[in-house]
Amino acid sequence: MPYLFTSESVSEGHPDKVADQISDALIDNFLAFDPQSKVACETLVTTGQVVLAGEVKSKAYLDVQEIAREVIRRIGYTKSEYMFEANSCGIFSAIHEQSSDINQGVDKKKKEEQGAGDQGMMFGYASNETDDYMPLALDLAHKILLELAVLRREEKAIKYLRPDAKSQVTLEYDDNNKPVRIDAIVVSTQHDDFDTEAKMQAKIHKDIVEILIPRVKAKYKKYAKLFNDKIKYHINPTGKFVIGGPHGDTGLTGRKIIVDTYGGKGAHGGGAFSGKDPSKVDRSAAYATRHIAKNLVAAGVADEILVQVSYAIGVAQPTSINVNTYGTAKVKLTDAQIAKKVTELFDLRPYFIETRLKLRNPIYSETAAYGHMGRQPKVVEKIFTSPDGKQVKRKVELFTWEKLDFVPKVKKAFGIK
């Protein structure tokens, strides 16, 4: 029986994402100057104010205020009328030293015995629904906002856009669980003030449908066939959206965990990613299980896979590993047998995850908006400056967990040609 499925995304200017990006910028700076830094940093943003709090064990000393301001500046909060502006907002830091009780469970004499930074369960998911092995509704929701951000920065076709925005995409699936069309699209975008609300609503609706959507279809041609004349558009459905960003809604690190992962497909263990160094398995094991699921699907083990792993704080070996193929397995093995092979192929002890995926590098700022999964791996050079003027240049590989480097090993292990 046909059914509908919906996912949402939020822009880099959404208050929760502003907080995520500040937290991850701090992570990157700590790791750039001291790769062994242990950091758990939370950010709160509200009208004219940023609050930083958390625990750190590091040899690095940072100008956390300037790092936060640079993130806010890059996002686009650079005008006083936004009531949250990079140069003038207050920044309060309550960052202190990490608990030695926690640290003794993580740092061990032998690196390979490094314990998990916390207990919990983490999930990784992949589907052959899209080229990047992500759920289609979320992929579309992200791409709509990415293109909206391009339009905002161009200031040509649409000149009134402000940084805060949200999108939502509803797909119709057929009896074979295949997406056949887009049923509804929701876009709420912050904007400059207009003369009248009626004029404003008509203009924004027209621009989104006639400028933004055609650009998305042109840039992502494989999705073009899903667009149709019967799509229900809800553009700024509440009406006026001038007051937005941290002035309109307080933002906190870690409140967009479904946007960050799979848009409601698969499962989520509940732990946020941003603001955590890779010793925190909430982050590193979620990346590792995504890497496993993606390589298994790409190798042809199944059309759809969910991988779960769990840990006890201070213990290196996972307490459990589970695989669910949703009945789509292409190999003559049970899900439990597939899970056993996964444990033989992928070492899920925290140290080996960090090493395999190169997670002790400053690679996290790029993850903090538009999803941690389904992104393109690439090598970039970054420059970091300390308060005393010392510069560090680092060439790093982004989104290593999205690489298909284990496909040959998976095929060999499962006897797939």
JOUR-V792791 format. One record per pair of residues at least 4 apart in sequence whose C-alpha atoms are under 6 Angstrom apart, sorted by the first residue. I is the first residue (numbers start at 1). GAP is how many residues later the second one is. D is the distance in whole Angstrom. If there is no record, write none. Layout:
I_GAP_D + I_GAP_D
//
This chain:
1_174_5 + 2_171_5 + 2_172_4 + 2_173_5 + 3_169_6 + 3_170_5 + 4_167_6 + 4_168_5 + 5_165_6 + 5_166_5 + 6_163_6 + 6_164_4 + 7_130_5 + 7_131_5 + 7_161_6 + 7_162_6 + 7_256_5 + 8_133_6 + 8_159_6 + 8_160_4 + 9_132_5 + 9_133_6 + 9_157_6 + 9_158_5 + 9_250_5 + 10_155_6 + 10_156_4 + 11_134_6 + 11_154_5 + 12_5_6 + 12_357_5 + 13_5_6 + 13_150_4 + 13_151_4 + 14_150_5 + 14_231_6 + 15_230_5 + 15_231_5 + 15_236_4 + 16_235_4 + 16_236_5 + 16_237_6 + 19_24_5 + 19_233_5 + 19_234_5 + 20_233_5 + 20_254_5 + 20_348_6 + 21_347_5 + 22_46_5 + 23_18_6 + 23_252_4 + 24_250_6 + 24_251_5 + 24_340_6 + 24_341_5 + 25_340_5 + 28_4_6 + 28_334_4 + 30_4_6 + 31_4_4 + 31_6_6 + 31_331_6 + 32_330_6 + 33_27_6 + 34_26_6 + 35_325_6 + 37_20_6 + 37_21_5 + 38_18_6 + 38_19_5 + 38_239_6 + 39_16_6 + 39_17_5 + 39_237_6 + 39_238_5 + 40_14_5 + 40_15_5 + 40_235_5 + 40_236_5 + 41_12_6 + 41_13_4 + 41_234_5 + 42_10_6 + 42_11_5 + 42_12_6 + 42_211_6 + 43_8_6 + 43_9_5 + 43_209_6 + 43_210_5 + 44_6_6 + 44_7_5 + 44_207_6 + 44_208_5 + 45_4_6 + 45_5_5 + 45_201_6 + 45_205_6 + 45_206_5 + 46_200_4 + 46_201_6 + 46_204_5 + 47_36_6 + 47_37_6 + 47_199_6 + 47_200_4 + 48_35_6 + 48_36_5 + 48_41_4 + 49_40_5 + 49_41_5 + 49_42_6 + 50_41_5 + 51_40_6 + 51_41_5 + 51_42_6 + 52_41_5 + 52_42_6 + 53_41_5 + 53_42_5 + 54_41_5 + 55_40_6 + 55_41_5 + 55_42_5 + 55_43_4 + 56_41_5 + 56_42_5 + 57_40_6 + 57_41_5 + 63_324_6 + 69_17_5 + 72_5_6 + 72_14_5 + 73_4_6 + 73_5_6 + 73_13_5 + 77_8_5 + 78_7_5 + 78_8_6 + 79_6_6 + 80_5_6 + 83_164_6 + 85_4_6 + 105_10_6 + 105_209_4 + 106_8_5 + 106_9_4 + 106_11_6 + 106_208_5 + 107_7_6 + 108_6_5 + 112_239_5 + 113_203_6 + 114_202_6 + 114_237_6 + 115_199_4 + 115_200_4 + 115_201_4 + 116_197_5 + 116_198_5 + 116_199_6 + 116_200_6 + 117_162_5 + 117_163_5 + 117_196_6 + 118_195_4 + 119_192_5 + 119_193_4 + 119_194_5 + 120_190_6 + 120_191_6 + 121_148_5 + 121_188_6 + 121_189_4 + 122_147_5 + 122_164_5 + 122_186_6 + 122_187_5 + 123_145_6 + 123_163_6 + 123_184_6 + 123_185_5 + 124_162_6 + 124_165_4 + 124_166_4 + 124_182_6 + 124_183_5 + 125_141_6 + 125_165_6 + 125_168_6 + 125_180_6 + 125_181_5 + 126_7_5 + 126_8_6 + 126_167_5 + 126_168_5 + 126_178_6 + 126_179_6 + 127_6_5 + 127_7_6 + 127_176_6 + 127_177_4 + 128_5_5 + 128_175_6 + 130_4_6 + 132_242_5 + 134_240_6 + 137_32_6 + 138_125_5 + 141_26_6 + 141_27_6 + 141_28_6 + 142_228_6 + 152_9_5 + 155_4_5 + 160_31_5 + 160_32_5 + 161_30_5 + 162_28_5 + 162_29_5 + 164_26_5 + 164_81_5 + 165_23_6 + 165_24_4 + 165_25_6 + 166_21_6 + 166_22_5 + 167_19_5 + 167_20_4 + 168_17_6 + 168_18_5 + 169_15_6 + 169_16_5 + 170_13_5 + 170_14_5 + 171_10_6 + 171_11_5 + 171_12_5 + 172_7_6 + 172_8_6 + 172_9_6 + 173_4_5 + 173_5_5 + 173_6_4 + 173_7_6 + 174_4_5 + 181_45_4 + 182_44_6 + 182_45_6 + 183_48_5 + 184_47_5 + 184_48_5 + 184_49_6 + 185_48_5 + 186_47_6 + 186_48_5 + 186_49_6 + 187_48_5 + 188_47_6 + 188_48_4 + 190_51_5 + 190_52_6 + 191_51_5 + 192_50_6 + 194_6_6 + 205_30_6 + 206_4_6 + 207_4_5 + 208_4_5 + 209_4_5 + 216_4_6 + 217_4_6 + 217_7_5 + 243_5_5 + 244_4_4 + 246_4_5 + 254_18_5 + 257_15_6 + 258_5_5 + 259_4_5 + 260_111_4 + 260_112_5 + 261_112_6 + 271_11_5 + 273_10_5 + 278_6_5 + 281_4_5 + 287_114_6 + 289_18_6 + 290_4_6 + 291_110_5 + 291_111_6 + 293_12_6 + 295_4_6 + 295_109_6 + 295_112_5 + 296_5_5 + 297_4_6 + 297_5_5 + 297_6_6 + 299_108_5 + 299_112_6 + 301_28_6 + 301_29_5 + 301_30_6 + 302_26_5 + 302_27_4 + 302_28_5 + 303_25_5 + 304_21_6 + 305_19_6 + 305_20_5 + 306_17_6 + 306_18_5 + 307_15_6 + 307_16_5 + 308_13_6 + 308_14_5 + 309_11_6 + 309_12_5 + 310_8_5 + 310_9_5 + 310_10_5 + 311_7_5 + 311_8_5 + 316_33_5 + 317_32_5 + 322_17_6 + 323_12_6 + 323_16_5 + 324_11_6 + 325_4_6 + 333_4_6 + 342_4_6 + 348_5_6 + 352_4_6 + 354_4_6 + 354_5_5 + 357_43_5 + 363_35_6 + 367_5_5 + 377_21_5 + 377_22_5 + 377_23_6 + 378_19_6 + 378_20_5 + 379_17_6 + 379_18_4 + 380_15_6 + 380_16_6 + 381_13_6 + 381_14_4 + 382_11_6 + 382_12_5 + 383_9_6 + 383_10_5 + 384_7_6 + 384_8_5 + 385_4_6 + 385_5_6 + 385_6_4 + 386_4_5 + 411_4_6 + 411_5_5
//
